[in-house]
Amino acid sequence: MSTSSHGNANQGDSDGSWEYAPDYLRSPLPPLPLPTSSASEGDSDDPALEINDMKNKLEHDSSLVHYWTQKCVGAEQKLAYLTRQVNKARYRKEKHRIRGQRRKLKAEDLQMTLEDATYESLSIHKGGDKHGQAMSVAFNEGFEQFRRFAADVHKHIDWDAITPSAAQQIISGGVHPPELGHQPAKANDNDGW
């Protein structure tokens, strides 16, 4: 029994692989009918004719076994090829189903993330407003205490002229109030540079 290892290339599968369909053996021709001896069985008791008839019968049976073995081998090869094709199709179907589920879950997660982000941003915004108001109240109270302390220490400065909003501008790097007589520092030309 010889099988061919060559194959015919089919079109590429969706996964990029090439499937080679095996060349199936052509079914052998059916065996010839059992040859009979020229002498009828009742006419001859010749052992040579009986041996020849037995030999012909064994050759005929052997050719039948060979014929059906070849048919079975070819059918097995075809079945194995078709089974691989079915398994590949099932695999691709399952892979697409899993990808679809992942995409669906990812879309649901993204939707939940968007809803969570919207909720969080609203809570942060609301919390930020409350925090900002609390910080403003704390700054104003702290600045009033500072102004009372500074008025005792630096009596020559009019601390009532400096408002909390002006102090916030000064702290955040804004304008310098001109009524304090503050001048920006000039570069010293005698630095030696």
C-alpha positions in Angstrom: 0.0 0.0 0.0 1.6 3.2 -1.1 0.1 6.6 -0.3 1.0 9.8 -1.9 2.4 12.6 0.3 1.9 15.3 -2.3 -1.1 17.5 -1.9 -3.1 20.1 -3.8 -3.1 23.6 -2.3 -6.5 24.8 -1.5 -7.2 28.5 -0.9 -5.8 30.0 2.2 -7.9 29.8 5.3 -8.9 33.0 7.2 -6.1 32.3 9.6 -3.5 32.6 6.8 -2.6 28.9 6.7 -2.7 26.8 3.6 -4.5 23.5 3.8 -3.2 20.8 1.5 -5.8 18.3 0.5 -4.2 14.9 0.1 -4.3 13.2 -3.2 -6.5 10.2 -2.5 -5.6 6.9 -4.1 -7.8 6.1 -7.0 -9.9 3.1 -6.1 -8.2 0.1 -7.5 -10.1 -1.8 -10.2 -12.3 -4.6 -8.7 -10.6 -7.9 -8.8 -11.3 -10.2 -11.7 -13.7 -13.0 -11.1 -12.4 -16.2 -9.7 -10.9 -18.3 -12.5 -12.1 -21.8 -12.6 -10.1 -24.8 -13.7 -10.8 -26.2 -17.1 -11.8 -29.5 -15.5 -15.0 -29.7 -13.6 -14.7 -30.6 -10.0 -16.4 -33.9 -10.3 -14.4 -35.0 -13.3 -10.9 -34.9 -11.8 -9.3 -35.9 -8.6 -5.9 -34.7 -9.8 -4.1 -33.0 -6.8 -2.3 -30.6 -9.1 -5.6 -29.2 -10.4 -6.9 -28.9 -6.8 -3.7 -27.1 -5.8 -4.0 -24.8 -8.8 -7.6 -24.1 -8.0 -6.7 -23.3 -4.4 -3.9 -21.1 -5.5 -6.2 -19.2 -7.8 -8.8 -18.9 -5.0 -6.2 -17.5 -2.6 -4.9 -15.0 -5.2 -8.4 -13.9 -5.8 -9.1 -13.5 -2.1 -5.8 -11.7 -1.7 -6.7 -9.2 -4.5 -10.1 -8.7 -2.8 -8.4 -8.0 0.5 -6.0 -5.6 -1.2 -8.9 -3.9 -3.0 -11.0 -3.3 0.1 -7.9 -2.3 2.1 -7.1 0.4 -0.5 -10.7 1.6 -0.4 -10.6 1.8 3.4 -7.3 3.6 3.5 -8.6 6.2 1.0 -11.8 6.6 3.0 -9.8 7.0 6.2 -7.7 9.7 4.6 -10.7 11.5 3.3 -12.4 11.3 6.7 -9.3 12.6 8.4 -9.2 15.6 6.0 -12.9 16.3 6.4 -12.6 16.0 10.2 -9.8 18.6 10.2 -11.8 20.9 8.1 -14.9 20.5 10.4 -12.7 21.1 13.5 -11.1 24.2 11.9 -14.6 25.5 11.1 -15.7 24.8 14.7 -12.6 26.5 16.1 -13.1 29.6 13.9 -16.8 29.8 14.9 -15.9 29.5 18.6 -13.1 32.0 18.2 -15.5 34.5 16.6 -18.1 33.8 19.4 -15.5 34.5 22.1 -14.3 37.7 20.3 -17.9 38.8 20.1 -18.4 38.2 23.8 -15.2 40.1 24.6 -16.2 43.0 22.5 -19.6 43.1 24.2 -18.1 42.9 27.6 -15.6 45.6 26.7 -18.4 47.8 25.4 -20.3 47.3 28.6 -17.2 48.1 30.7 -16.5 51.3 28.6 -20.2 52.3 29.1 -19.9 51.7 32.9 -16.5 53.6 32.9 -18.2 56.5 31.1 -21.0 56.5 33.6 -18.6 56.2 36.5 -16.4 59.0 35.2 -19.4 61.3 34.7 -20.6 60.5 38.3 -17.1 61.0 39.7 -16.5 64.3 37.9 -19.9 65.6 39.2 -19.0 64.5 42.7 -15.5 66.0 42.5 -17.0 69.2 41.1 -19.5 69.3 43.9 -16.9 68.4 46.4 -14.4 70.9 44.9 -16.9 73.7 45.3 -17.5 72.8 49.0 -13.7 72.5 49.5 -13.1 75.8 47.7 -15.7 77.5 49.9 -14.2 76.0 53.1 -10.7 77.0 52.0 -11.9 80.6 51.3 -13.5 80.8 54.7 -10.4 79.4 56.4 -8.1 81.8 54.5 -10.3 84.8 55.3 -10.3 83.9 59.0 -6.5 83.2 59.0 -5.8 86.5 57.2 -7.9 88.5 59.7 -5.9 86.9 62.6 -2.6 87.7 60.7 -3.7 91.3 60.0 -4.4 91.8 63.7 -1.1 90.4 64.7 0.8 92.3 62.0 -1.0 95.6 63.0 0.5 95.2 66.5 4.0 94.4 65.1 4.1 96.8 62.1 2.1 99.8 63.2 3.4 102.0 60.3 1.5 99.9 57.7 -2.2 100.5 57.1 -3.4 96.8 57.3 -7.0 97.8 56.8 -6.1 98.7 53.2 -5.1 95.2 52.4 -8.2 93.0 51.7 -8.2 89.2 51.8 -8.7 89.2 48.0 -5.7 91.4 47.5 -3.7 89.2 49.8 -4.7 86.1 47.8 -3.5 87.9 44.6 -0.1 88.7 46.2 0.2 85.1 47.5 -0.6 83.6 44.1 2.0 85.8 42.4 -0.4 88.6 41.3 0.1 92.4 41.5 2.0 94.2 44.3 -0.1 96.8 46.0 1.4 100.2 45.2 0.2 101.8 48.5 2.7 99.6 50.4 5.5 101.3 48.6 6.9 97.9 47.4 9.3 98.1 44.5 10.6 95.1 42.6 14.2 94.4 43.3 16.6 95.8 40.6 19.6 93.9 39.4 22.8 95.0 41.1 25.3 96.1 38.5 28.2 95.6 40.9 27.8 91.8 41.1 31.0 91.2 39.2 29.4 89.3 36.4 
